[in-house]
Amino acid sequence: MTQTLLHRLRLAAATVIALGGVTAGTALAVAHGTTVQTAVPAGAVPGVLQTPGGGACLTQAQARAVWQSVDDRLNALELHPSLRGVDALAAGTAAAQLHQYVQQRLLDAHLTEREVQRLDSISVLQPACGNQPLTVRVYVTLVADDYLAADGHVDHRDPGVGQTSEVLESYVRTPGGWKVVTIASLVPPAASPGTSV
């Protein structure tokens, strides 16, 4: 692959993947900043619930903190790749993608990966009310991405540095924190740079 782990996974999914176990026929208000801008039509975003669940919902700032926490853990996993690390960070479709990437692109190649990406914007599509997942739409720019050999020298760099992707991501609460469960690009694969998972 020629782009960062999470950046690649975000670009790899050509369609939005519905969350397993989430009932259909649901949509919600799209939050941008701290205000609600518009409503997403029912069925427009698979896996997003039409009516919020009971209980407290995350704010825009809390959703950003969840995204940043998971992204930081993904970056740490790339620097110290392990399949057990994937299980602590991801579930569902995202876990399968991460397992494959970590095994084939890092462990089998005897490489680690040092990346930096910038979160340009985040919109909350489902604010994790009660036990519901958190679903966000993000714009992320790849700032740097180096693949390191065992002796620490740069084996190669990702040519996708500087590119921005639009992605839909969902997270679930677990006793150990948040786990990413789906990562889906909102850009058609023909328009996506680099290679896919």
Backbone hydrogen bonds in HBPLUS format (Angstrom, degrees):
<---DONOR---> <-ACCEPTOR-->    atom                        ^
c    i                          cat <-CA-CA->   ^        H-A-AA   ^      H-
h    n   atom  resd res      DA  || num        DHA   H-A  angle D-A-AA Bond
n    s   type  num  typ     dist DA aas  dist angle  dist       angle   num
A0008-ARG N   A0004-THR O   2.55 MM   4  5.46 158.3  1.60 150.9 156.8     1
A0009-LEU N   A0005-LEU O   2.95 MM   4  6.15 162.3  1.98 148.8 154.1     2
A0010-ARG N   A0006-LEU O   2.82 MM   4  5.98 152.9  1.89 149.7 157.2     3
A0011-LEU N   A0007-HIS O   3.06 MM   4  6.31 149.3  2.15 141.5 149.4     4
A0012-ALA N   A0008-ARG O   2.73 MM   4  5.81 138.3  1.90 148.3 161.4     5
A0185-SER N   A0013-ALA O   3.10 MM 172  5.40 140.7  2.26 128.5 138.8     6
A0022-VAL N   A0019-LEU O   3.46 MM   3  5.75 163.0  2.49 124.3 123.4     7
A0040-VAL N   A0028-LEU O   3.08 MM  12  5.77 175.0  2.08 154.0 155.1     8
A0030-VAL N   A0038-THR O   2.80 MM   8  5.61 172.9  1.81 170.4 172.7     9
A0037-GLN N   A0030-VAL O   3.11 MM   7  6.11 158.9  2.16 166.3 167.3    10
A0031-ALA N   A0124-VAL O   2.89 MM  93  5.06 172.3  1.89 156.2 154.9    11
A0124-VAL N   A0031-ALA O   3.10 MM  93  5.06 131.5  2.35 131.8 141.6    12
A0032-HIS N   A0035-THR O   3.09 MM   3  5.92 170.2  2.10 168.3 165.2    13
A0044-ALA N   A0041-PRO O   2.94 MM   3  5.44 162.2  1.97 139.9 140.7    14
A0048-VAL N   A0045-VAL O   3.11 MM   3  5.75 156.4  2.17 143.5 144.2    15
A0130-GLY N   A0056-ALA O   3.19 MM  74  5.71 147.5  2.30 130.6 137.4    16
A0058-LEU N   A0127-PRO O   2.71 MM  69  5.09 173.5  1.71 160.1 157.9    17
A0063-ALA N   A0059-THR O   2.92 MM   4  6.18 157.2  1.98 152.2 158.4    18
A0064-ARG N   A0060-GLN O   2.98 MM   4  6.24 156.2  2.04 149.3 155.7    19
A0065-ALA N   A0061-ALA O   3.02 MM   4  6.26 150.5  2.11 141.2 149.3    20
A0066-VAL N   A0062-GLN O   2.95 MM   4  6.29 149.9  2.05 146.5 154.3    21
A0067-TRP N   A0063-ALA O   2.98 MM   4  6.27 168.3  1.99 153.6 156.0    22
A0068-GLN N   A0064-ARG O   2.88 MM   4  6.09 165.5  1.90 151.8 155.8    23
A0069-SER N   A0065-ALA O   2.90 MM   4  6.01 158.2  1.95 145.6 151.6    24
A0070-VAL N   A0066-VAL O   3.01 MM   4  6.25 167.9  2.02 159.2 161.4    25
A0071-ASP N   A0067-TRP O   2.88 MM   4  6.05 162.4  1.91 152.7 158.5    26
A0072-ASP N   A0068-GLN O   2.85 MM   4  6.00 159.8  1.89 149.9 155.1    27
A0073-ARG N   A0069-SER O   3.04 MM   4  6.28 153.9  2.11 143.7 150.8    28
A0074-LEU N   A0070-VAL O   2.88 MM   4  6.15 148.3  1.98 148.7 158.0    29
A0075-ASN N   A0071-ASP O   2.93 MM   4  6.22 159.0  1.98 151.5 156.8    30
A0076-ALA N   A0072-ASP O   3.00 MM   4  6.27 153.7  2.07 144.5 151.6    31
A0077-LEU N   A0073-ARG O   2.92 MM   4  6.12 150.2  2.01 141.4 149.7    32
A0078-GLU N   A0074-LEU O   3.00 MM   4  6.31 151.8  2.08 149.7 156.5    33
A0079-LEU N   A0075-ASN O   3.23 MM   4  6.54 149.7  2.33 143.0 150.2    34
A0080-HIS N   A0076-ALA O   3.06 MM   4  6.28 140.1  2.22 143.8 154.8    35
A0113-GLU N   A0078-GLU O   3.01 MM  35  4.96 162.1  2.04 113.8 118.4    36
A0086-VAL N   A0082-SER O   3.33 MM   4  6.75 140.3  2.50 136.7 146.3    37
A0086-VAL N   A0083-LEU O   3.11 MM   3  5.06 124.4  2.44  92.8 106.6    38
A0087-ASP N   A0083-LEU O   3.25 MM   4  6.65 155.9  2.32 146.9 151.5    39
A0088-ALA N   A0084-ARG O   3.23 MM   4  6.53 138.9  2.41 140.9 151.2    40
A0089-LEU N   A0086-VAL O   2.95 MM   3  5.14 148.0  2.05 107.0 117.2    41
A0090-ALA N   A0086-VAL O   2.85 MM   4  5.84 150.6  1.94 167.9 174.8    42
A0180-VAL N   A0089-LEU O   3.18 MM  91  6.68 149.4  2.28 154.4 151.2    43
A0091-ALA N   A0180-VAL O   2.99 MM  89  6.32 154.2  2.06 155.8 157.9    44
A0095-ALA N   A0091-ALA O   3.24 MM   4  4.61 153.7  2.31 106.4 109.1    45
A0096-ALA N   A0092-GLY O   3.29 MM   4  6.70 156.8  2.34 150.5 156.4    46
A0097-GLN N   A0093-THR O   3.04 MM   4  6.34 162.1  2.07 154.8 159.4    47
A0094-ALA N   A0181-VAL O   3.10 MM  87  5.02 164.0  2.13 122.3 122.2    48
A0098-LEU N   A0094-ALA O   2.87 MM   4  6.05 163.7  1.90 151.8 156.6    49
A0099-HIS N   A0095-ALA O   2.82 MM   4  5.94 162.9  1.85 152.8 157.4    50
A0100-GLN N   A0096-ALA O   3.17 MM   4  6.31 167.9  2.19 146.9 149.8    51
A0101-TYR N   A0097-GLN O   2.98 MM   4  6.21 164.6  2.00 150.8 155.5    52
A0102-VAL N   A0098-LEU O   2.83 MM   4  5.92 176.5  1.83 161.1 161.7    53
A0103-GLN N   A0099-HIS O   2.99 MM   4  6.03 165.6  2.01 150.5 155.1    54
A0104-GLN N   A0100-GLN O   2.91 MM   4  5.90 167.0  1.93 153.6 156.4    55
A0105-ARG N   A0101-TYR O   2.79 MM   4  5.34 150.1  1.88 142.4 152.6    56
A0106-LEU N   A0102-VAL O   3.29 MM   4  5.09 140.3  2.46 114.2 123.1    57
A0107-LEU N   A0102-VAL O   2.81 MM   5  6.10 171.4  1.81 173.6 173.1    58
A0108-ASP N   A0103-GLN O   2.76 MM   5  5.84 162.0  1.79 162.0 167.1    59
A0110-HIS N   A0106-LEU O   2.89 MM   4  5.78 106.7  2.43 141.0 157.8    60
A0111-LEU N   A0106-LEU O   2.92 MM   5  4.78 168.7  1.93 139.9 143.1    61
A0110-HIS N   A0107-LEU O   3.11 MM   3  5.03 156.5  2.17 102.3 109.6    62
A0112-THR N   A0148-LEU O   2.98 MM  36  5.13 150.4  2.07 139.5 148.9    63
A0148-LEU N   A0112-THR O   2.76 MM  36  5.13 157.8  1.80 139.9 147.2    64
A0114-ARG N   A0146-ASP O   2.78 MM  32  5.18 168.4  1.80 160.4 164.3    65
A0146-ASP N   A0114-ARG O   2.82 MM  32  5.18 164.4  1.85 151.0 152.8    66
A0116-VAL N   A0144-ALA O   2.80 MM  28  4.98 156.3  1.85 142.7 140.4    67
A0143-VAL N   A0116-VAL O   2.81 MM  27  5.33 145.4  1.93 140.1 149.3    68
A0144-ALA N   A0116-VAL O   3.03 MM  28  4.98 157.0  2.09 140.5 140.3    69
A0118-ARG N   A0141-THR O   2.77 MM  23  5.14 165.0  1.79 153.5 157.8    70
A0141-THR N   A0118-ARG O   2.88 MM  23  5.14 159.9  1.92 148.6 153.8    71
A0120-ASP N   A0139-TYR O   2.74 MM  19  5.31 148.4  1.84 151.9 160.8    72
A0121-SER N   A0139-TYR O   3.38 MM  18  5.26 152.3  2.46 133.6 136.0    73
A0139-TYR N   A0121-SER O   2.98 MM  18  5.26 154.5  2.05 144.3 146.2    74
A0123-SER N   A0137-ARG O   2.83 MM  14  5.15 154.3  1.90 149.3 157.8    75
A0137-ARG N   A0123-SER O   2.86 MM  14  5.15 159.1  1.91 149.4 156.5    76
A0125-LEU N   A0135-THR O   2.84 MM  10  5.39 154.9  1.90 146.1 152.3    77
A0126-GLN N   A0135-THR O   3.07 MM   9  4.82 154.7  2.14 139.5 136.4    78
A0135-THR N   A0126-GLN O   2.95 MM   9  4.82 159.3  1.99 133.7 139.6    79
A0132-GLN N   A0129-CYS O   3.00 MM   3  5.52 166.4  2.01 140.5 141.0    80
A0134-LEU N   A0171-TYR O   2.88 MM  37  5.09 158.2  1.93 145.3 152.1    81
A0171-TYR N   A0134-LEU O   2.74 MM  37  5.09 150.1  1.83 147.5 157.6    82
A0136-VAL N   A0169-GLU O   2.84 MM  33  5.45 158.7  1.89 158.7 165.7    83
A0169-GLU N   A0136-VAL O   2.90 MM  33  5.45 163.7  1.92 159.4 164.9    84
A0138-VAL N   A0167-VAL O   2.81 MM  29  5.31 159.4  1.85 153.6 160.1    85
A0167-VAL N   A0138-VAL O   2.87 MM  29  5.31 161.0  1.90 153.8 160.1    86
A0140-VAL N   A0165-SER O   3.00 MM  25  5.49 156.4  2.05 152.7 159.1    87
A0165-SER N   A0140-VAL O   2.87 MM  25  5.49 153.9  1.94 149.3 156.0    88
A0142-LEU N   A0163-GLN O   3.03 MM  21  5.80 159.8  2.08 162.7 161.6    89
A0162-GLY N   A0142-LEU O   2.60 MM  20  5.33 167.6  1.61 155.2 159.9    90
A0158-ASP N   A0145-ASP O   2.98 MM  13  5.42 164.3  2.01 154.1 157.1    91
A0147-TYR N   A0156-HIS O   2.85 MM   9  5.39 165.5  1.88 175.9 178.3    92
A0155-ASP N   A0147-TYR O   2.68 MM   8  5.52 145.6  1.79 151.1 162.7    93
A0149-ALA N   A0153-HIS O   2.91 MM   4  5.60 164.3  1.93 168.0 170.2    94
A0152-GLY N   A0149-ALA O   2.89 MM   3  5.30 162.3  1.92 118.3 123.1    95
A0163-GLN N   A0160-GLY O   3.05 MM   3  5.69 160.8  2.09 144.2 145.5    96
A0186-LEU N   A0166-GLU O   2.98 MM  20  5.62 168.1  1.99 149.6 146.1    97
A0168-LEU N   A0184-ALA O   2.78 MM  16  5.19 172.5  1.79 161.2 162.7    98
A0184-ALA N   A0168-LEU O   2.86 MM  16  5.19 159.9  1.90 157.5 162.8    99
A0170-SER N   A0182-THR O   3.09 MM  12  5.23 155.5  2.15 136.9 139.8   100
A0181-VAL N   A0170-SER O   2.82 MM  11  5.65 172.0  1.83 148.8 150.1   101
A0172-VAL N   A0179-LYS O   2.90 MM   7  5.47 152.3  1.97 151.9 160.1   102
A0179-LYS N   A0172-VAL O   2.93 MM   7  5.47 156.9  1.98 153.8 161.5   103
A0174-THR N   A0177-GLY O   2.73 MM   3  5.14 134.1  1.94 139.2 154.3   104
A0177-GLY N   A0174-THR O   3.03 MM   3  5.14 169.7  2.04 114.6 117.3   105
A0191-ALA N   A0188-PRO O   2.94 MM   3  5.49 142.0  2.09 116.2 126.6   106
A0192-SER N   A0189-PRO O   3.13 MM   3  4.95 146.7  2.24  96.6 106.6   107
